[in-house]
Amino acid sequence: MKITIKAFATLRDAFGGRGFLTIELPEGSSIEDLIRELQNLFKLEAELVDLGKSASNIKILVNGREIRYLEGVKTKLKDGDVVAFIPPVGGG
C-alpha cells in the first residue's frame, strides 16, 4: 500500500529535504511500522526516534486526525492515507 508523508518545517530536513514523499508499506501496517521504515530510510536523529510516543512534541496526523485520538502508534494505515508530521511551533 502507498502512504503519503507530509513533513513540515524543520522535519523536512530529517526526511531528506522533502516536504512530500510516498512510502510503500505492507497491508496492515501501523504508524509504528511507518516510523520504523522512516528510521531505516533516513537514519533519523535520536530526537526523532521517539516519534509518536507520548513524550514526543511532534504531532502525527492521519488524514487530518491526530493519532492520540485514534489508536496512537498502533493506528492501522490504509492505502492512500496521508500522514503528517508536525514539529512544535516556536517563536518569539
C-alpha positions in Angstrom: 0.0 0.0 0.0 1.1 3.6 -0.7 1.2 6.1 2.1 1.8 9.8 1.5 4.1 11.5 4.1 3.9 15.3 4.7 6.8 16.7 6.7 6.5 20.3 7.9 9.1 23.0 8.9 12.3 21.6 10.4 11.2 18.0 9.9 11.7 18.3 6.1 15.5 18.1 6.7 15.0 14.9 8.6 13.1 13.4 5.7 15.7 14.1 3.0 14.8 17.8 2.5 11.4 16.9 1.0 8.0 18.0 2.3 6.1 15.3 0.5 7.1 11.7 -0.2 5.4 8.3 -0.8 6.3 5.2 1.1 5.3 1.6 0.3 4.2 -0.5 3.3 2.7 -3.9 3.6 -1.0 -4.2 4.2 -2.0 -4.0 7.8 1.0 -1.7 8.7 0.6 0.8 11.6 2.1 4.2 12.4 4.7 2.3 14.4 5.7 0.4 11.3 5.8 3.6 9.3 8.1 5.2 11.8 10.4 2.2 11.8 10.6 2.4 8.0 11.3 6.1 8.1 14.1 5.5 10.6 15.6 2.9 8.2 15.3 5.2 5.2 16.6 8.4 6.7 18.7 7.4 9.7 16.7 9.8 11.9 18.3 11.6 14.8 17.8 10.4 18.3 15.2 13.2 18.9 13.0 11.9 16.2 13.3 8.2 17.1 10.6 8.7 19.7 8.1 9.9 17.2 4.6 9.0 18.2 5.3 8.3 21.8 3.5 10.4 24.4 6.7 12.3 25.3 7.2 13.5 21.8 6.5 17.1 20.9 5.9 16.1 17.3 2.3 15.8 16.3 1.4 13.0 13.9 -1.9 13.2 12.0 -3.5 10.5 9.8 -5.9 12.1 7.2 -6.0 15.2 9.4 -6.7 13.4 12.7 -4.1 13.4 15.5 -3.1 9.8 16.3 -3.5 10.3 20.1 -7.3 10.5 19.3 -7.1 7.3 17.3 -5.0 4.3 18.5 -1.7 6.1 18.9 1.2 4.4 17.2 -0.9 1.2 16.8 -3.2 3.1 14.4 -3.6 1.0 11.3 -2.9 2.6 7.9 -4.8 2.1 4.6 -3.7 2.5 1.0 -3.9 6.2 0.2 -3.6 7.5 3.7 -1.8 10.8 4.3 0.4 11.0 7.4 1.6 14.5 8.5 4.5 15.1 10.9 4.3 18.5 12.5 7.1 19.8 14.8 6.4 22.0 17.8 5.9 25.7 16.9 8.5 28.1 18.3 8.9 31.8 18.0 9.2 34.9 20.0 
